[in-house]
Structure formats: C-alpha cells, structure tokens
C-alpha cells in the first residue's frame, strides 16, 4: 500500500508539473499572439470597398478613425450596424471603416445589400485582423488623429458606449 501511495503521489506531482508548464506556455503564447496595441500606432490595414476602391487606415491619419471588424455571418455585427451607422452620421469629422473578416466577397456583398453602411466597408486586402489581435468579430478600434489606437471594444456596441469611446478620440 505504501509503494502504491508513493507512485500515485509521484504521478500527481509529474502531472501537476506538466499542467503548470502547459499553462505557462499557453499564457506566454497568448500574449505573443495578441499584440499590445492600445497606446501604439495602428498596424497597417487596407480594405477593398465593394465598389472596387481602397481605403487604407494610414491614409486617414489626421482625423480620428473608428475601425470595425465584422463578418456577414455574425449576428452581433448586424446588431452593431445601427449604432455604428448613427454614430457615423452624427460625427462627420470621424472616419468610420468596416473591415470584413473570415468572410467571402459574395457574403460581404449580400450583407451590404441587406444592411447598407453609410461608411466604407470591404474585404481586407493588406494587413490582417490578427495584427490587431482580433480573431472573431465584432471588435471595434478607436484610433486618434495621430494614428494611435486609444481603445478597443469587443462585442456589439450600444449608443452610450460608442459615445464614450468617441470622446476618447475627439
């Protein structure tokens, strides 16, 4: 019985050590996969709008930017649309841009047909959502006129929340 208890204890220690090392590796890997973006210059990102034009975040420097990552299949993204559209109309001095991710061109066009945006939206053609630490939509970034990411918000926005964040970039 003593030998069996010793083997069980040794096995528990080895298993616990492996789990702790795995946790430490996972936390370190997650930190590397999600760049520290708040307080830093926005990564380069360009979208191709549905009419064939292109909008680059770096070209918008000089005015605040709201960058929204969305997808046509994302229910929360559709809920977000009214808030973003109203804020875009109410704040003409702020550039709003929608970057479709994990989507197809056809899906984006169909979504736009059902839910038109008053601001440019389209597929990402340069840069990537992961450069912003985004792996699932919706996530919205608030970038000041100098191109620095001031804040981000994951999930659907409401009117009070977006006004708070817009106050940080104006």
C-alpha positions as CSV (number, residue, x, y, z in Angstrom):
1,X,0.0,0.0,0.0
2,X,2.8,2.5,0.8
3,X,4.5,1.8,-2.5
4,X,1.3,2.4,-4.4
5,X,0.6,5.6,-2.5
6,X,4.1,6.8,-3.4
7,X,3.6,6.0,-7.1
8,X,0.3,7.9,-7.0
9,X,1.9,10.9,-5.3
10,X,4.8,10.9,-7.8
11,X,2.4,10.6,-10.7
12,X,0.3,13.5,-9.3
13,X,3.4,15.7,-9.0
14,X,4.5,14.9,-12.5
15,X,1.0,15.6,-13.9
16,X,0.8,18.8,-11.9
17,X,4.1,20.0,-13.2
18,X,3.2,19.2,-16.8
19,X,-0.1,21.1,-16.4
20,X,1.7,24.1,-14.9
21,X,4.3,24.2,-17.7
22,X,1.5,23.9,-20.3
23,X,-0.4,26.8,-18.6
24,X,2.7,29.0,-18.5
25,X,3.5,28.2,-22.2
26,X,-0.1,28.9,-23.2
27,X,-0.2,32.2,-21.4
28,X,3.1,33.3,-22.9
29,X,1.9,32.2,-26.4
30,X,-1.4,34.1,-26.0
31,X,0.5,37.2,-25.0
32,X,2.6,36.9,-28.1
33,X,-0.4,36.2,-30.4
34,X,-2.3,39.3,-29.1
35,X,-0.1,42.3,-29.7
36,X,-0.1,45.2,-27.2
37,X,-2.0,47.5,-29.4
38,X,-3.5,50.1,-27.1
39,X,-1.3,53.1,-26.9
40,X,0.6,52.2,-30.1
41,X,0.4,53.1,-33.7
42,X,-2.3,51.2,-35.6
43,X,-1.0,48.4,-37.7
44,X,-1.3,48.9,-41.5
45,X,-4.6,47.8,-42.9
46,X,-6.3,48.4,-46.2
47,X,-9.8,47.3,-47.4
48,X,-11.2,47.0,-50.8
49,X,-14.6,48.6,-50.8
50,X,-17.5,46.9,-52.6
51,X,-17.3,49.4,-55.4
52,X,-13.6,48.5,-56.1
53,X,-11.9,51.4,-54.3
54,X,-9.5,51.0,-51.5
55,X,-9.3,52.6,-48.0
56,X,-6.1,52.5,-46.0
57,X,-6.1,53.3,-42.3
58,X,-2.7,55.0,-42.7
59,X,-4.2,57.4,-45.4
60,X,-6.8,58.5,-42.8
61,X,-4.1,59.9,-40.5
62,X,-5.0,63.4,-39.4
63,X,-8.6,62.5,-38.4
64,X,-9.9,60.1,-35.8
65,X,-10.9,56.6,-37.1
66,X,-13.3,54.0,-35.9
67,X,-12.3,50.6,-37.4
68,X,-14.9,47.9,-37.0
69,X,-14.0,44.3,-37.8
70,X,-17.2,42.4,-38.8
71,X,-18.5,39.4,-40.9
72,X,-21.6,38.8,-42.8
73,X,-22.4,35.7,-40.8
74,X,-22.0,37.5,-37.4
75,X,-25.4,38.2,-35.7
76,X,-23.8,40.7,-33.3
77,X,-22.2,42.5,-36.2
78,X,-25.7,43.1,-37.7
79,X,-26.9,44.4,-34.3
80,X,-23.9,46.7,-34.2
81,X,-24.7,48.3,-37.5
82,X,-27.4,50.7,-36.4
83,X,-25.2,52.1,-33.6
84,X,-22.2,52.5,-35.9
85,X,-24.3,54.0,-38.7
86,X,-25.9,56.5,-36.4
87,X,-22.5,57.5,-34.9
88,X,-21.0,57.9,-38.4
89,X,-23.8,60.3,-39.4
90,X,-23.6,62.2,-36.1
91,X,-19.8,62.6,-36.2
92,X,-18.8,63.5,-39.8
93,X,-15.3,64.5,-38.6
94,X,-14.5,60.9,-37.7
95,X,-13.7,58.3,-40.4
96,X,-15.6,55.0,-39.9
97,X,-14.3,51.9,-41.7
98,X,-15.6,48.4,-41.7
99,X,-13.2,45.5,-42.3
100,X,-14.8,42.2,-43.2
101,X,-13.0,39.2,-41.8
102,X,-13.5,35.5,-42.1
103,X,-15.8,36.2,-45.0
104,X,-16.2,35.9,-48.7
105,X,-16.7,38.7,-51.2
106,X,-20.1,37.3,-52.0
107,X,-21.1,37.1,-48.3
108,X,-20.0,40.7,-47.8
109,X,-21.9,42.0,-50.8
110,X,-25.1,40.1,-49.7
111,X,-24.8,41.5,-46.2
112,X,-24.3,45.0,-47.6
113,X,-27.3,44.6,-49.8
114,X,-29.4,43.8,-46.7
115,X,-27.7,46.2,-44.3
116,X,-26.1,49.1,-46.2
117,X,-23.3,51.0,-44.4
118,X,-23.0,54.8,-44.7
119,X,-19.2,54.4,-44.5
120,X,-16.7,52.3,-46.5
121,X,-16.6,48.6,-45.8
122,X,-14.9,45.7,-47.6
123,X,-12.5,42.8,-47.5
124,X,-9.1,43.2,-46.1
125,X,-6.5,43.3,-48.9
126,X,-3.4,44.4,-46.9
127,X,-2.7,43.7,-43.3
128,X,-4.8,41.4,-41.1
129,X,-7.3,41.4,-38.3
130,X,-4.8,39.3,-36.2
131,X,-2.3,42.2,-36.4
132,X,-4.9,44.0,-34.2
133,X,-5.3,40.9,-32.0
134,X,-8.7,40.2,-33.5
135,X,-9.7,36.6,-34.1
136,X,-13.5,36.9,-34.1
137,X,-15.9,39.8,-34.8
138,X,-17.2,42.2,-33.8
139,X,-14.3,44.2,-32.5
140,X,-14.1,48.0,-32.8
141,X,-11.0,50.1,-32.5
142,X,-10.8,53.8,-31.8
143,X,-7.8,55.4,-33.4
144,X,-6.8,59.1,-32.7
145,X,-5.8,61.6,-35.4
146,X,-2.2,60.7,-34.9
147,X,-2.8,57.1,-35.8
148,X,-2.5,55.8,-32.2
149,X,-5.0,53.1,-31.0
150,X,-6.7,54.6,-28.0
151,X,-9.2,51.9,-27.2
152,X,-11.0,48.8,-28.4
153,X,-14.3,47.2,-27.7
154,X,-15.3,43.6,-28.3
155,X,-18.9,42.8,-28.9
156,X,-21.9,44.8,-30.1
157,X,-21.9,48.5,-29.1
158,X,-24.7,50.5,-27.7
159,X,-25.2,54.2,-28.1
160,X,-23.8,55.2,-24.7
161,X,-20.8,53.0,-25.1
162,X,-19.8,54.3,-28.5
163,X,-20.2,57.9,-27.4
164,X,-17.9,57.2,-24.5
165,X,-15.2,55.8,-26.9
166,X,-15.7,58.5,-29.5
167,X,-15.0,61.0,-26.7
168,X,-11.6,59.4,-26.3
169,X,-10.5,60.1,-29.9
170,X,-12.0,63.6,-30.5
